[in-house]
Amino acid sequence: MRRPLILAVATAAPAAAFAAAQPAALAQVTGGLWEINGAPGSDAPVRQCVSDVLTLAQFEHRGQNCSRTVLKDGPSETRIDYQCGAAGFGQSQIDVLTPRSLRIRTQGISDQLPFNYVLQARRVGECTKTSSSTRH
């Protein structure tokens, strides 16, 4: 009788850990085509197709394989710490203004240099084959 119970607990634990990885603050925010203003070195907004909105926390290290840790999770804000190996690290606070509008304050080290800036991101639609990551 104990064996099925242990198996049920063992299989439920990884599912709970996966569910906890997405902050509650981002529960109403969905992936899609996002337009990001305030990117360093860019006068025009950056458009990026995002499947997991949590990846916007590591905007400075986009395209890098980084590990993320949720430090704070409130109803409308979350703070994420991330590590990208030799590429650097960062910490970002994402404020959810609406499910389609975010403010991202981010700072850290990228390529051995410090960064610190604020981004405004808004969801502008669904991703298409031509909208992977472009500047407009």
C-alpha positions as CSV (number, residue, x, y, z in Angstrom):
1,M,0.0,0.0,0.0
2,R,2.9,2.4,0.7
3,R,4.5,1.8,-2.7
4,P,1.7,3.5,-4.8
5,L,1.7,6.5,-2.4
6,I,5.5,6.9,-2.6
7,L,5.3,6.7,-6.4
8,A,2.5,9.3,-6.5
9,V,4.5,11.7,-4.3
10,A,7.7,11.1,-6.3
11,T,5.9,11.9,-9.6
12,A,4.0,14.9,-8.2
13,A,7.2,16.7,-6.9
14,P,8.8,17.4,-10.3
15,A,5.4,18.7,-11.6
16,A,5.1,21.1,-8.6
17,A,8.7,22.3,-9.1
18,F,8.0,23.0,-12.8
19,A,4.8,24.9,-12.0
20,A,6.7,27.0,-9.3
21,A,9.2,28.1,-12.0
22,Q,6.7,30.5,-13.6
23,P,6.2,33.5,-11.2
24,A,2.6,34.2,-10.3
25,A,3.1,37.8,-11.4
26,L,3.4,36.6,-15.0
27,A,0.4,34.2,-14.9
28,Q,-1.7,36.5,-17.1
29,V,1.1,37.4,-19.5
30,T,1.5,35.3,-22.6
31,G,4.2,34.8,-25.2
32,G,4.0,36.3,-28.7
33,L,5.5,39.2,-30.5
34,W,6.9,41.8,-28.1
35,E,8.1,45.2,-28.9
36,I,10.8,46.4,-26.5
37,N,11.8,50.0,-26.1
38,G,14.9,51.2,-24.3
39,A,17.4,48.6,-25.5
40,P,20.9,50.0,-25.3
41,G,22.4,51.1,-28.6
42,S,19.0,51.0,-30.4
43,D,17.0,54.1,-31.2
44,A,14.2,52.0,-32.7
45,P,12.1,49.4,-30.8
46,V,13.3,45.8,-30.9
47,R,10.7,43.2,-31.9
48,Q,11.2,39.8,-30.4
49,C,9.2,36.6,-30.7
50,V,8.9,35.2,-27.1
51,S,7.5,31.9,-26.2
52,D,8.3,32.2,-22.5
53,V,7.9,35.7,-21.2
54,L,10.3,34.9,-18.3
55,T,13.1,35.1,-20.9
56,L,12.6,38.9,-21.1
57,A,14.2,39.0,-17.7
58,Q,17.5,38.1,-19.4
59,F,17.2,40.6,-22.3
60,E,20.8,41.6,-22.1
61,H,21.8,37.9,-22.5
62,R,19.1,36.9,-25.0
63,G,20.0,33.9,-26.9
64,Q,22.2,32.7,-24.1
65,N,21.6,29.5,-22.1
66,C,21.0,30.9,-18.6
67,S,19.7,29.5,-15.3
68,R,17.1,31.6,-13.5
69,T,16.0,31.9,-9.9
70,V,12.9,33.7,-8.8
71,L,13.9,36.0,-5.8
72,K,10.6,37.7,-5.3
73,D,7.1,37.0,-6.7
74,G,4.3,39.5,-5.9
75,P,0.9,39.9,-7.6
76,S,2.2,42.4,-10.2
77,E,6.0,42.2,-9.9
78,T,8.7,39.6,-9.9
79,R,12.5,39.7,-9.4
80,I,14.7,37.3,-11.2
81,D,18.4,36.5,-10.7
82,Y,20.1,34.8,-13.6
83,Q,23.5,33.3,-14.4
84,C,24.8,32.7,-17.9
85,G,28.2,31.2,-17.2
86,A,31.2,33.1,-18.8
87,A,28.7,35.4,-20.6
88,G,27.8,37.1,-17.4
89,F,24.8,37.4,-15.0
90,G,22.1,39.8,-14.1
91,Q,19.1,40.6,-11.9
92,S,15.8,41.9,-13.3
93,Q,12.6,43.2,-11.8
94,I,9.6,42.8,-14.1
95,D,6.6,45.0,-13.3
96,V,3.4,43.9,-14.9
97,L,1.5,47.0,-15.9
98,T,-1.1,45.1,-17.8
99,P,-1.0,41.6,-19.3
100,R,0.3,43.2,-22.5
101,S,2.7,45.8,-21.0
102,L,5.8,45.3,-18.8
103,R,8.5,47.4,-17.3
104,I,11.8,45.6,-16.9
105,R,14.6,47.0,-14.8
106,T,17.8,45.1,-15.4
107,Q,21.4,45.2,-14.3
108,G,24.4,43.0,-14.1
109,I,27.6,42.0,-16.0
110,S,27.7,41.2,-19.7
111,D,31.0,40.3,-21.4
112,Q,32.8,41.6,-18.3
113,L,31.1,45.0,-18.4
114,P,28.4,46.4,-16.2
115,F,24.9,47.2,-17.6
116,N,21.9,48.9,-16.0
117,Y,18.8,50.0,-17.9
118,V,15.0,50.0,-18.0
119,L,13.0,48.5,-20.8
120,Q,9.3,49.0,-21.7
121,A,7.9,45.9,-23.4
122,R,4.5,45.5,-24.9
123,R,2.9,42.6,-26.6
124,V,1.9,43.6,-30.2
125,G,0.6,40.3,-31.6
126,E,1.3,36.7,-32.4
127,C,4.6,35.4,-33.7
128,T,4.9,34.7,-37.4
129,K,7.8,33.1,-39.3
130,T,9.2,36.5,-40.2
131,S,9.0,38.0,-36.7
132,S,11.7,36.0,-34.8
133,S,13.9,38.9,-33.7
134,T,14.0,42.1,-35.7
135,R,14.6,45.8,-35.3
136,H,12.0,48.2,-36.6
